[in-house]
């Protein structure tokens, strides 16, 4: 079972005790875990690419 935080981090706008259950996927094994990691990496790359594209659009590089 995942370790739970006792006290929330006060400066975060949401309850930081939710981070553990949301981002813990230790119970997932095999092909499903590999698929989950690939999905997280691709989603992160899409967000970064969108931010780069938006900043290039704002600063007139495109």
Secondary structure in CASP SS format (residue, H / E / C, confidence):
PFRMAT SS
TARGET T0000
AUTHOR 0000-0000-0000
METHOD secondary structure of the structure
MODEL  1
X C 1.00
X C 1.00
X C 1.00
X C 1.00
X C 1.00
X C 1.00
X C 1.00
X C 1.00
X C 1.00
X C 1.00
X C 1.00
X C 1.00
X C 1.00
X C 1.00
X C 1.00
X C 1.00
X C 1.00
X H 1.00
X H 1.00
X H 1.00
X H 1.00
X H 1.00
X H 1.00
X C 1.00
X C 1.00
X C 1.00
X C 1.00
X C 1.00
X C 1.00
X C 1.00
X H 1.00
X H 1.00
X H 1.00
X H 1.00
X H 1.00
X H 1.00
X H 1.00
X H 1.00
X H 1.00
X H 1.00
X H 1.00
X H 1.00
X H 1.00
X H 1.00
X H 1.00
X H 1.00
X H 1.00
X H 1.00
X H 1.00
X H 1.00
X H 1.00
X H 1.00
X H 1.00
X H 1.00
X H 1.00
X H 1.00
X H 1.00
X H 1.00
X C 1.00
X C 1.00
X C 1.00
X C 1.00
END
